[in-house]
């Protein structure tokens, strides 16, 4: 499961990570986002040690959503060495997500 973590600077979080970071931009009111939360839990168990999963509530951090041009929810953005390397909009299965992440990293 993605863990809640406080951070002061999102750019620092993604650029200083030792492994790729998969960011789930979501909203609590979003039905597909709730479905994706379960998928992320399953994917996280398969990707342990390969990718760090971070959840960003777009209602609480609208400036980040704007900065990364998040117009649809859920949107997943995969960062590697601080750079966006893949972007997924909508819901996938855990198997599809794991395959997509492994291809990108």
Residue, then its C-alpha position, 0 to 999 in steps of 0.5 A: x500500500x502507498x504510505x502517507x508521507x509529508x514532504x516540503x518540496x515535491x520536486x525534491x521528493x522525486x529527484x532525490x528518490x533512490x528508485x523510480x517514483x509512481x505518483x497517483x494523482x487522485x481525488x477522494x470523491x473520484x470513483x475510478x480513483x478508489x478503484x485504482x487504489x486497490x490496483x495500486x495495493x496489488x501492484x505495490x506488492x509485486x513492485x516492492x523495491x523497484x518503485x516507490x508509490x506516492x499518492x497526491x490528492x489533487x484537491x489538497x495540492x491543486x498547484x501540483x496538479x496544474x504543474x503536471x497538467x493533470x486534467x483527468x483522474x486518476x492519472x499516474x505519472x512515473x518519474x525516474x531520476x526526477x523526470x517524467x518517463x510515463x503517464x497513465x490516465x484512467x484505470x488499469x488492472x494490476x498486471x497491466x500497471x506492473x507491466x507498464x511500469x517495468x517497461x518504463x524503468 
